[in-house]
Amino acid sequence: MTTALTGGMSPSTAFWDKIARKYAKSKIADEAAYQKTLERVTEHLGPQDTVLELGAGTGSTALLLAGNVKRYLSTDFSKGMIEIADEKLSALKTDGKAPEGLSFLAADGFDLRLKEAAGSDGFDAILAFNFLHLVEGPEALLNRIYDLTKPGGLFISKTVCLRSKAWMYWPMIKAMQLFGKAPYVDMMSAEKVNSLITNAGFEIIETGLYPAPRSHFVVARKV
């Protein structure tokens, strides 16, 4: 899950805030694919890494990954989503099970606080799961991600790619959007995702489909 951005300038938060509690109760659609994603991401992270996650939703993935790194800043523009994430973290702190170095922040990718958090070196890795297809103007956002990533650092993403099925989904999505029942969605292809990432200055070093055929996983290095 993530938030929709318009070139990083005018996010539409009402939809995500409205569904936050319902979203938090939803189950993972494909547990095997989710676990595979976590496995591949963890393979690329180290114990001294500083990590930024964009579009973190209610923080479920952050809570699972944060224990593998030194510092993990998990963000989402939706305050409703971050409120739930903070509730989860507080509960774990009470039980003494909270990952060290994890924090949540209501912010989009252009928030000035992220630049401060990145420091002079930048983040070792920036993560964005189920994110880019919900962004208006992803080019600007990927340029921002590049700027926040340290030289040689990683951008790891997973994007729902519906281009081949656009004829099937687009009329339904447009109708739902009219009634506030769906967010902005870009009918991307895997090729477009790859092109956006490489045009921003990253080199793709790994791809996968978790799950196949439409959830496109990418690991890219800043060059």
N, C-alpha and C positions, 0 to 999 in steps of 0.2 A: 504494500500500500504506500501511497505517497500523496503529495499535494500537487495541485495544478498550478503552474507558474506561467505568467505571460512575460517571457523574456526576463524573468526574475523581478518584474516590476509590480504586477498587479495580480497576486494570487487570488483564486476563488476559494475562499475558506468555508463558506456557509454549508456547502454540501458535506465536506468532511467533518466539520464540527457537529453537524446534525446527526450523522450516522456513527459517530465515534463509539458510543456505548454498544450499539448493535454490532459494529465491526469487531469490537473486542471479544464478543462472544462467538464469532464465527470460527469454524474449524478449517484447518489447512486442507485444501482440496486434494493435494497429492503429497502425502507424507514422505514417500520414497524420494520424490524429486526434491522436496524441501531438504531432506537430510543429505542428499547428494550435493546440493548447493552449499550447505554448511560445511561439508567435508572439503569441497574444492576451495572455498574461501579460506578456511582455516589453514589449508596447506600453504597459502601465500602470506600468512600473517606470522609475525614473530613477537616474542615476549617483550621486546623493547619498543614496539611500534606505537605510534600515535595514529588514531583512526577517527575519521569523520564519517558518519552515516547521514545521508540525505533522504527525506521521505520515509522516516522510520516507523510511521504509524504509531501503534501503541507499545512499541519497544520490545516485542517478543523476541525478535532476532537479535537485537542488541544484547539482551540479557543472556543469550546463549553464546555469543561471540566475544563479549567483553573480557571474559576471564582469560582469553588467549593473548591479550596485549597489555601494554603499559597504561594507555589512556584511550578511552573510547567516548567520543562526543556524539550523541545520537540526537538528530534533529528532525522536526517536522513543522511545517508552517501552521498546521491546525493545532490550536491551543487545546482543543478538546481531546485530541489524540495524545498530546504530551501530558495532559493532566492524568490520563489513565496510566501512561508509562511511569510517571512519577509515583503513582499509587502502587504499582507493581514493585518498583524499586524500594519504596518505603517498607512494604511488607517483608521483602527479603532482608532488609537491614534489621528489622525487628527480630527476625529469625536467625540473624548472623550469617546469612547466605548470599548477601549481595556481592557482586563482582567489584573488586577494587578498581577505581579509576573510571567508573562509568558515570556519566551525567547526561541528563536530558535537557534540551533547550528548544523552545518554540521559536523557530527561525527558518527562513528560506536560504537558498544557496548564496544569496547576495548580501546577507546580513553582515554588517561590519564586524560583529563579534566573532565571526568565523575566521576572519583574517587575523584577528588578535590571538585566537586560539591556535591557529596554525603556526604562529611564531615566525621567526626569520627563515627557518628551514622549510616549513610547509609540513603537511601531513604525510606520513608514510603511505597511507592508503585512504582512499575515499570510496565509500560503498553507496550503491543506489539500486535497491531491489524493487522491481515492479514500479518503475519510476519514470523513465524517459518518455514513455508513450502517453503520459499524463501531463507533459510539459509543453506549454505554448512557447515557441522560440527556443528549442533545445540547444541551438548553436551557441547562443550567449551563455547559457548555463554551463555548457561543456568548456567554454573558454574560461569561465570562472573556476570550474573544477581544476582545470589545468594550472591556473594561477595558484591555487591553494595546495597543490601537490608538490612535494619535494622532488628535485631532479632524481630520476630513477624510481620514483614512487609509483604506486599502482592506482588505477581506477577500475573497480570491480562492479559490474552491473548485471542485472537480469531484466529483460524487457519483453513484455508481451507484444508479439508481432502478428497483427491481424490483417495485413495487407492482402494476402491471398483470399481471405474470407470477407473482405470489406463489403462486398455486395450483400452478404448475409447479415452482418452486424450493424452496418452504418445506419440504415433506416430506423432500426429499433433504438439505437443509441441516440440519434437525433430526436426522436419522439420523446424519449425519457428525459433528455436534457431540457426540453421545453417545459417540463413539469418539475424540474429540479430533482429528478430521480437518477441522474447520471452526471459525472464530471466531464470535463474536456477529455477527449481521447484522440490521439493521433494514430491512424491506421498505418503503423510502420511495418517495414520489412526488415529482415535480418541484415540485408545489404545496406539499407539506409542507416541502421544503427551503427554498423561497422564504419560506414563512410563518415558519419557525424563524429565518431570517436577519433578516427585517424586524422580528419581535417582539423581537429582541435589540437593535434600535436602528439597524440599517443600512438604507440606501436602495439598492435594486438598480439598477445602471446598465447592466448588460450580461448577457445570457444566451446560451448556445449549446449545441449537442449535439455532443460530440467524444469518441466517435462517437455517431451517432444509432442507435437512439432512446432509449437509456437512460443515457447518461453526461452528466449535467446540469452545465454549466459556469456559474458565477455570479461576477460582479464586483460588489461592494457597497461603498458608501462610508459611513463612520461619520458620523452627523449628530447 
